Amino acid sequence: MQVPAPFEYERAISVDDALALLDRLGPEARVIAGGHSLLPMMKLRLAAPEHLVDINDLRDLDYIRTNGSEMRIGAMTRHRTLLESDALEVQFPIFRDAEQVIADPPVRNRGTIGGALCQADPSEDLSAVCAACHAKLVIRGLDGERVVDMDEFHKGPYETSVGPAEMLTEIRLEMRPRPGSAYEKVERRAGDWAVAAVGAAVWMDEDRIADCGIGLSALGSNVLRAHRAEEELRGKPATDETIEIAGRAAYEECEPVTDQRGSAEYKRHLAYELTKRAVRRALERVPRG
Ligand SMILES: Cc1cc2nc3c(=O)[nH]c(=O)nc-3n(C[C@H](O)[C@H](O)[C@H](O)COP(=O)(O)OP(=O)(O)OC[C@H]3O[C@@H](n4cnc5c(N)ncnc54)[C@H](O)[C@@H]3O)c2cc1C
């Protein structure tokens, strides 16, 4: 039987209350959201927080709403809500693609987008999705909030720019004209973590790719975005040749390692193939005209 180390438990009633608790309890306190990443780590003694601050009562952080030209997602929004959101599907179908292949219903019913991003597991799917969509992250502390992009948020494996007495509260996605997006994942069995996965988002201007994002999962612990592949697409016509060049760039810039899920070379091949597939499908989804 796996048993966590002893810990004290607090239940926050508001974001301010959670931040005050984190501040008072110090760096050995951790927020717990869905618990699907933190509890297994505690049971394996890979994490041993002295205090858990439960934020499951913060219902005001569970939403998907539009605000002007932005779509805003609260940090406590569950995977299942993301999967079922039609509003999100219209602007960012990449979320439904990814959620369909994340874990299983019990995990999706409980796990949150905030927990997934803050866990910063290199094989995690929503970080790649948010990187592709150029998401902005709202981090709140006792002195106010700051907004960072994914490159700044994601410091490396299991590390983010969220400080000890801070919380991720919101994910913001800019809604731009003529969007298309898609997520492609190879897994060993249904609901498993990615062997490799690629998310692509494009925004079109006439027949050119005005802007794009390519997010990578399980393709290198410090490689969340395929910047060179993006450069090969940006401003270019949406042709097979452009897509082929972008796939090759992703192949070269990813940094996968050999592990129980596959060899580094196999994963590199997946980076190439999945980038092409994700970009192609994203382009197919761009509204005409
Ligand atoms: C069997 C299984 C299969 C899975 N398969 C996949 C998969 O295929 N793909 C995938 O991407 N994920 C997978 N997951 C992970 C799942 O998506 C988790 O729900 C998610 O990673 C963490 O979300 P959570 O709400 O449970 O976070 P928690 O476990 O509660 O927290 C995770 C970390 O984030 C911190 N945290 C949580 N919320 C905040 C916040 N608002 N502000 C600051 N810090 C915060 C916590 O302190 C903790 O350090 C799987 C999990 C399980 C158990």
The ligand as a Gaussian input file, in Angstrom:
#p B3LYP/6-31G(d) Opt

LIG

0 1
 C       -4.359000       7.669000     -14.524000
 C       -4.020000       9.054000     -15.008000
 C       -3.816000       9.272000     -16.347000
 C       -3.499000      10.543000     -16.817000
 N       -3.317000      10.733000     -18.151000
 C       -3.021000      11.949000     -18.617000
 C       -2.821000      12.178000     -20.004000
 O       -2.938000      11.291000     -20.851000
 N       -2.495000      13.442000     -20.391000
 C       -2.385000      14.479000     -19.506000
 O       -2.091000      15.588000     -19.920000
 N       -2.597000      14.295000     -18.193000
 C       -2.908000      13.063000     -17.724000
 N       -3.113000      12.882000     -16.377000
 C       -2.983000      14.037000     -15.458000
 C       -4.328000      14.710000     -15.263000
 O       -4.632000      15.435000     -16.421000
 C       -4.324000      15.638000     -14.049000
 O       -5.620000      15.979000     -13.775000
 C       -3.577000      16.943000     -14.192000
 O       -2.280000      16.728000     -14.585000
 C       -3.464000      17.688000     -12.871000
 O       -4.647000      18.337000     -12.581000
 P       -5.210000      18.325000     -11.100000
 O       -6.301000      19.320000     -11.049000
 O       -5.549000      16.927000     -10.711000
 O       -3.943000      18.885000     -10.278000
 P       -3.363000      18.510000      -8.834000
 O       -2.888000      17.108000      -8.829000
 O       -4.337000      18.898000      -7.780000
 O       -2.135000      19.527000      -8.779000
 C       -1.021000      19.361000      -9.615000
 C        0.025000      20.431000      -9.258000
 O       -0.434000      21.719000      -9.611000
 C       -0.526000      22.574000      -8.463000
 N       -1.729000      23.384000      -8.678000
 C       -2.973000      22.941000      -8.973000
 N       -3.781000      23.963000      -9.235000
 C       -3.059000      25.090000      -9.084000
 C       -3.346000      26.484000      -9.227000
 N       -4.552000      26.932000      -9.613000
 N       -2.361000      27.375000      -8.991000
 C       -1.120000      26.942000      -8.615000
 N       -0.793000      25.636000      -8.483000
 C       -1.748000      24.726000      -8.712000
 C       -0.544000      21.651000      -7.271000
 O       -0.016000      22.272000      -6.120000
 C        0.328000      20.512000      -7.759000
 O        1.680000      20.864000      -7.593000
 C       -3.408000      11.623000     -15.900000
 C       -3.619000      11.408000     -14.526000
 C       -3.931000      10.133000     -14.078000
 C       -4.162000       9.926000     -12.615000

